[in-house]
Amino acid sequence: MLSFFAITFVPLVIFVSLVLPTWLVFHYLTKWKRMKMADLGDGMIAVPREDLEQLRARAKDLAGRLETLERILTTDSPDWRSKS
C-alpha cells in the first residue's frame, strides 16, 4: 500500500510541472490578446464601457459637489482660498 506522501506528492508534482505552467501561459496569452484587440496605447488599461460611464458620471457628480462647496465657502468666508 502506498503511503500518504506518495499519494499526494505524485499528483502535486504532475500538477505543478504540467498543468500550472500551461494554465498560466494560456491565461496571460488570453489577457495579452484582449489588450491587443482593444488597441490600447502604452500605459492604458482595458476597462469595460459600463464601468467607464459609471466613473464618468461619478466624476461629474463630485465636480458638482465641489463647486457647490466652493460657492458656500465663498459666501461664508470670501478669503478662504488665501488662508491655506
SEFI-446225 format. One record per residue: x, y, z of N, C-alpha, C, O in turn. Coordinates in steps of 0.05 Angstrom, whole numbers, padded with zeros to 5 digits, always signed. Example, Ala and Ser with C-alpha at 12.3 -4.5 7.8 and 13.67 -1.06 7.14 Angstrom:
% SEFI-446225
+00264-00114+00156+00246-00090+00156+00264-00066+00156+00285-00066+00169+00257-00045+00142+00273-00021+00143+00258+00001+00157+00268+00023+00161
***
This chain:
% SEFI-446225
+00017-00024+00000+00000+00000+00000+00018+00025+00000+00038+00027+00014+00009+00044-00016+00025+00069-00019+00020+00087+00006-00001+00087+00017+00041+00101+00012+00039+00119+00035+00023+00144+00027+00020+00150+00004+00015+00159+00047+00000+00184+00042+00018+00203+00027+00008+00218+00009+00043+00204+00033+00062+00222+00019+00063+00216-00011+00062+00235-00027+00065+00191-00018+00066+00183-00047+00040+00189-00061+00039+00197-00084+00017+00185-00047-00009+00190-00059-00013+00220-00064-00025+00227-00085-00004+00237-00047-00007+00266-00051+00015+00279-00067+00011+00298-00081+00040+00268-00064+00063+00281-00077+00062+00278-00107+00068+00297-00122+00056+00254-00117+00056+00249-00146+00036+00267-00161+00044+00280-00181+00011+00269-00153-00007+00287-00167+00001+00316-00165-00003+00332-00183+00012+00323-00142+00021+00351-00138+00044+00357-00157+00044+00379-00169+00063+00340-00160+00085+00344-00179+00075+00346-00208+00084+00363-00223+00056+00329-00215+00045+00330-00242+00031+00356-00246+00033+00369-00267+00015+00365-00227+00000+00390-00229+00019+00414-00232+00016+00430-00250+00039+00415-00214+00058+00438-00214+00075+00438-00239+00082+00459-00249+00083+00415-00249+00101+00414-00272+00087+00415-00299+00099+00425-00318+00062+00406-00301+00049+00406-00327+00025+00425-00329+00023+00441-00347+00007+00422-00310-00019+00436-00312-00015+00466-00305-00025+00483-00321-00002+00472-00284+00001+00500-00275+00015+00518-00296+00005+00539-00302+00038+00510-00307+00051+00527-00327+00033+00530-00352+00032+00552-00363+00020+00509-00361+00003+00511-00384-00020+00530-00379-00027+00547-00396-00032+00528-00355-00054+00545-00347-00045+00574-00347-00059+00591-00358-00022+00580-00335-00012+00607-00334-00006+00618-00361-00013+00642-00367+00006+00602-00378+00013+00612-00405-00013+00619-00420-00014+00641-00432-00033+00602-00420-00057+00608-00435-00073+00631-00422-00086+00646-00436-00071+00633-00396-00085+00656-00382-00073+00682-00392-00088+00700-00399-00046+00685-00391-00034+00710-00399-00035+00715-00429-00035+00738-00438-00035+00693-00445-00039+00697-00474-00066+00709-00480-00069+00726-00497-00086+00699-00466-00113+00710-00469-00114+00739-00461-00126+00756-00474-00102+00746-00438-00101+00774-00429-00087+00791-00450-00096+00813-00456-00065+00782-00460-00050+00797-00480-00066+00802-00505-00066+00824-00516-00080+00781-00514-00097+00784-00538-00119+00804-00534-00126+00820-00552-00131+00803-00510-00153+00823-00504-00142+00851-00505-00154+00869-00516-00119+00855-00493-00106+00882-00493-00099+00890-00521-00103+00914-00529-00090+00872-00537-00082+00878-00565-00107+00885-00581-00106+00903-00597-00128+00870-00577-00153+00875-00592-00166+00901-00584-00179+00914-00601-00161+00910-00560-00173+00935-00551-00157+00959-00563-00166+00982-00562-00134+00953-00575-00118+00974-00589-00112+00997-00570-00117+01020-00576-00101+00990-00547-00095+01010-00527-00067+01022-00531-00049+01008-00541-00064+01046-00522-00038+01059-00523-00021+01049-00500-00030+01033-00484+00004+01058-00500+00022+01050-00479+00013+01060-00452+00008+01084-00449+00012+01043-00432+00005+01051-00405-00025+01052-00400-00033+01059-00378-00042+01045-00419-00070+01046-00415-00080+01018-00408-00067+00998-00415-00103+01017-00395-00114+00991-00388-00142+00988-00400-00155+01008-00405-00150+00964-00404-00177+00959-00415-00198+00959-00393-00195+00945-00373-00218+00976-00396-00239+00979-00377-00265+00976-00392-00269+00988-00413-00284+00960-00382-00310+00957-00396-00324+00984-00398-00321+01001-00380-00338+00989-00420-00351+01014-00425-00370+01022-00403-00372+01046-00395-00385+01002-00391-00404+01009-00370-00389+01020-00346-00399+01040-00334-00367+01008-00339-00351+01018-00316-00341+01047-00321-00341+01064-00304-00332+01051-00346-00322+01077-00353-00344+01098-00352-00340+01121-00342-00368+01091-00361-00391+01110-00359-00398+01116-00330-00405+01139-00323-00398+01095-00313-00404+01100-00285-00383+01118-00272-00390+01136-00257-00358+01114-00279-00337+01131-00268-00340+01159-00277-00335+01178-00262-00347+01163-00303-00351+01190-00314-00374+01204-00300-00372+01228-00294-00396+01190-00296-00419+01201-00282-00412+01209-00253-00420+01230-00244-00397+01191-00240-00389+01196-00212-00371+01221-00211-00374+01237-00193-00353+01224-00230-00335+01247-00231-00351+01273-00235-00345+01293-00223-00372+01272-00252-00388+01296-00256-00403+01303-00231-00405+01327-00224-00414+01283-00217-00428+01288-00191-00409+01301-00171-00416+01320-00157-00385+01290-00169-00366+01300-00150-00357+01329-00157-00352+01345-00140-00354+01334-00183-00347+01361-00192-00369+01381-00184-00363+01403-00175-00394+01373-00187-00416+01390-00179-00417+01395-00149-00422+01417-00141-00411+01374-00134-00410+01378-00105-00387+01397-00097-00391+01413-00079-00365+01394-00110-00342+01412-00104-00349+01441-00110-00342+01459-00095-00362+01446-00133-00370+01473-00140-00389+01484-00119-00387+01508-00112-00408+01468-00110-00427+01477-00090-00413+01483-00064-00419+01504-00051-00394+01466-00056-00379+01471-00032-00363+01497-00034-00362+01513-00015-00350+01502-00057-00335+01526-00060-00352+01551-00059-00345+01571-00048-00376+01549-00071-00395+01571-00071-00403+01577-00042-00405+01601-00034-00409+01557-00026-00417+01561+00002-00394+01573+00018-00398+01591+00033-00370+01563+00014-00347+01573+00028-00342+01603+00020-00334+01619+00037-00345+01609-00005-00341+01637-00014-00361+01655-00002-00355+01678+00005-00386+01646+00001-00407+01662+00014-00401+01666+00043-00404+01689+00053-00393+01645+00057-00388+01647+00086-00362+01662+00092-00360+01677+00111-00341+01656+00077-00315+01668+00082-00302+01674+00055-00289+01656+00043-00305+01699+00046-00295+01705+00019-00264+01701+00015-00256+01696-00008-00249+01702+00036-00220+01699+00033-00210+01672+00041-00187+01669+00050-00227+01651+00039-00219+01624+00047-00197+01613+00030-00182+01596+00040-00195+01621+00006-00173+01610-00012-00146+01620-00004-00126+01605-00006-00144+01644+00006-00118+01655+00013-00109+01647+00041-00086+01652+00048-00127+01635+00057-00119+01626+00084-00102+01601+00084-00087+01596+00103-00103+01585+00063-00088+01560+00063-00059+01563+00055-00045+01543+00055
***
